Amino acid sequence: MRDSDAIRPLTGELLLAAWEAGATGHELRRPLALLAAAIPGADQAALGALPLAERDLALLRLRERTFGPELAVFASCPRCAERMEFTLHAPDLAKDLDAACDAAADGPVEWAEGNQRYRLRPVTTDDLIAALAAPDLQAAQDFLLARCVEATGEHHAERSQSPGKSAPFSPGVRGRFEELHADAELRCVVECPGCAGQHVLDLDIARFIWREVAAAAGRLLREVHLLATAYGWREQDILALSPRRRAAYLELAGA
């Protein structure tokens, strides 16, 4: 899903439909609900099978088209707990994900280790959802590794179908797994205004854009309520108005 032209902004009824679909399931399914609403004719199964870097790149483009290119980010300093505020730019973040998407497009990583041959693919949303059944974090990590790695050889490792089983892979395989996914993580370096310390922070773009969508949906529902109360209009007619017209009518209604 690297065709940005296929992604439309979430506005009006589309915004509310995306929010409603995402609010009814587990949070891991929310980014898929947003993309399904934004991409006409999207295949839910295909979206769930996207590598995380490709999914997050699509989310960044969706965010840019819906709310603009600048992301206002807030965090607490891990050293002194000072509140940090900074701005990130969606196009810059997208560049960071392009390399990971290119690597995923080249197909699984293959290599030999001793008498074993391995094929490693990137983690997908479907993998994360399947790992929810794991009893703890370590078991979930092992399960993800087992789903993404195929091993053949004299003592090949069986692919685990149970989130409760550990994956019998060597440190070398685990290192390859971490290396493959390092570029798929969005990170930024920020300086704390309180202690002047520099920190590397992770950005969960799926969670970030969901919070924005939920907030925007709440504002839109309030606008619908106020205009319906003031003028007796139907929801679909209010949602069909442009944001500027809705704001003008809200001002006339004294809201």
C-alpha positions in Angstrom: 0.0 0.0 0.0 2.5 2.6 -1.2 0.1 4.4 -3.6 -0.7 7.6 -1.7 -3.2 8.6 -4.4 -5.5 5.8 -3.2 -5.8 7.3 0.3 -8.6 9.8 0.9 -8.9 12.1 3.9 -11.2 11.1 6.7 -13.9 13.8 6.9 -17.6 14.0 7.6 -19.4 10.6 7.5 -16.2 8.9 6.5 -14.5 10.1 9.7 -17.4 8.9 11.9 -17.5 5.6 10.1 -13.8 5.0 10.6 -14.0 6.0 14.3 -17.1 3.8 14.9 -15.4 0.8 13.2 -12.2 1.2 15.2 -13.9 1.8 18.5 -15.7 -1.6 18.5 -12.6 -3.9 18.4 -9.1 -4.3 19.9 -6.8 -1.4 19.5 -4.5 -3.4 17.2 -7.4 -3.5 14.7 -7.9 0.3 14.8 -5.2 1.2 12.2 -6.8 -1.3 9.8 -10.2 0.2 10.4 -8.8 3.7 9.5 -7.1 2.5 6.4 -10.2 0.5 5.3 -12.3 3.6 5.5 -9.7 5.8 3.7 -9.0 3.4 0.8 -11.9 2.6 -1.5 -12.4 -1.1 -2.0 -9.7 -2.0 0.5 -9.3 -5.7 1.3 -9.2 -6.1 5.1 -7.2 -9.3 4.8 -4.7 -7.6 2.6 -4.4 -4.7 5.1 -3.8 -7.1 8.0 -1.0 -8.8 6.0 0.9 -5.6 5.3 4.4 -5.4 6.9 4.2 -2.9 9.8 6.4 -0.4 8.0 4.2 -0.3 5.0 1.1 0.0 7.2 2.6 2.8 9.1 3.6 4.6 6.0 0.0 4.5 4.8 -1.1 5.8 8.2 1.3 8.7 7.9 0.0 9.6 4.5 -3.6 9.3 5.8 -2.7 11.6 8.7 -1.2 14.2 6.4 -4.2 14.2 4.2 -6.7 14.4 7.1 -5.0 16.6 9.6 -2.0 18.1 7.8 1.8 17.4 7.8 2.7 18.7 11.2 2.4 16.4 14.3 2.2 18.2 17.7 3.8 15.7 20.0 3.9 15.7 23.8 6.0 13.6 26.1 7.5 13.5 29.6 11.2 13.6 30.1 12.3 10.1 31.3 15.0 11.8 33.5 13.3 14.7 35.2 9.6 14.3 34.2 9.5 17.7 32.5 6.8 18.1 29.9 8.3 18.2 26.4 6.5 19.6 23.4 7.8 19.3 19.9 6.7 19.2 16.2 7.3 16.3 13.8 6.8 16.4 10.1 5.0 13.6 8.4 7.0 13.7 5.1 10.3 13.4 7.1 8.9 10.5 9.1 7.7 8.9 5.8 11.3 9.0 4.5 12.4 7.0 7.5 10.0 4.3 6.7 10.7 4.1 2.9 13.9 2.1 3.4 12.0 -0.5 5.5 9.3 -0.7 2.9 11.9 -1.2 0.1 13.4 -4.0 2.1 10.0 -5.7 2.6 9.3 -5.3 -1.1 12.5 -7.3 -1.9 11.0 -10.3 -0.2 12.0 -12.4 2.8 15.6 -12.2 4.1 17.4 -15.5 3.4 20.6 -16.8 4.9 22.4 -19.9 6.2 23.6 -20.6 9.7 25.4 -23.9 10.3 23.3 -26.6 8.8 20.2 -24.5 8.7 18.7 -22.2 6.1 16.4 -19.4 7.2 13.7 -17.2 5.6 12.6 -14.2 7.6 9.7 -11.9 6.7 8.5 -8.7 8.5 5.9 -8.7 11.2 2.3 -7.8 10.2 -0.7 -6.6 12.1 -2.2 -10.1 11.8 0.9 -11.4 13.6 0.5 -9.0 16.5 -3.2 -9.9 16.9 -2.3 -13.6 16.9 0.3 -13.0 19.6 -2.4 -11.5 22.0 -3.1 -15.0 23.2 0.5 -15.3 24.6 0.7 -15.5 28.4 3.4 -12.9 28.7 5.7 -10.5 26.7 8.5 -13.0 26.2 6.1 -15.7 25.0 4.6 -13.1 22.6 8.0 -12.2 21.2 8.9 -15.8 20.7 5.6 -16.5 19.0 6.1 -13.6 16.6 9.6 -14.9 15.8 8.3 -18.4 15.1 5.6 -17.0 12.8 8.0 -14.9 10.7 10.9 -17.4 10.4 11.0 -20.5 8.3 13.9 -22.8 9.0 14.9 -25.8 6.9 17.9 -28.1 7.5 19.2 -31.1 9.5 17.5 -29.9 12.7 14.9 -27.5 11.4 12.8 -25.5 13.8 9.1 -26.1 13.6 6.9 -23.1 13.2 5.0 -22.6 16.4 1.2 -22.3 16.1 0.8 -21.9 19.9 1.5 -18.5 21.6 2.4 -20.4 24.7 5.4 -22.2 23.1 8.9 -20.7 22.9 10.6 -20.5 19.5 13.8 -22.6 19.5 15.9 -20.1 17.5 19.5 -19.1 18.0 20.7 -15.6 19.1 21.9 -15.0 15.5 18.3 -15.5 14.2 16.9 -13.3 16.9 19.5 -10.6 16.0 18.4 -10.8 12.4 14.8 -10.4 13.4 15.6 -7.3 15.5 17.7 -5.8 12.7 15.0 -6.3 10.1 12.5 -4.4 12.2 14.7 -1.6 13.5 14.1 0.6 10.5 10.3 0.0 10.8 10.2 1.9 14.1 9.7 5.6 14.2 12.1 7.4 16.5 13.0 11.0 17.2 15.7 12.6 19.3 14.5 15.5 21.5 16.1 17.7 24.1 14.4 18.3 27.4 13.9 22.0 28.2 14.3 21.2 31.9 17.5 19.1 32.2 18.9 19.6 28.7 19.1 15.9 28.3 18.7 14.3 24.9 16.4 11.3 24.6 15.3 9.0 21.9 11.6 8.6 21.9 9.4 6.1 20.0 6.4 7.3 18.1 3.5 4.8 17.8 1.8 6.4 14.7 -1.1 4.0 14.9 -2.0 5.0 18.4 -1.2 8.7 17.7 -3.6 9.0 14.7 -6.3 7.0 16.4 -6.4 9.5 19.3 -6.6 12.4 16.7 -9.5 10.6 14.9 -11.3 9.9 18.1 -11.0 13.6 19.2 -12.1 14.8 15.8 -15.1 12.5 15.8 -16.1 13.8 19.2 -15.9 17.4 18.0 -17.9 16.5 14.9 -20.6 14.7 16.8 -21.0 17.8 19.1 -21.4 20.0 16.0 -24.0 17.7 14.6 -25.9 17.7 17.9 -25.8 21.5 18.1 -27.0 22.1 14.5 -29.6 19.4 14.7 -30.9 21.1 17.9 -30.8 24.6 16.5 -32.2 23.9 13.0 -33.8 20.4 13.1 -31.5 19.2 10.3 -30.7 15.5 9.7 -27.3 14.1 10.6 -26.5 13.2 7.0 -27.3 16.7 5.8 -25.1 18.3 8.5 -22.2 15.9 7.7 -22.5 16.8 4.0 -21.6 20.4 4.8 -18.0 21.6 4.5 -16.2 22.3 7.8 -16.3 26.0 7.0 -20.1 26.0 6.4 -20.7 24.0 9.6 -18.6 26.6 11.5 -20.5 29.5 10.0 -23.9 27.9 10.9 -22.6 27.2 14.4 -21.7 30.8 14.8 -25.1 32.0 13.6 -26.7 29.6 16.0 -24.7 31.1 18.8 -22.9 27.8 19.6 
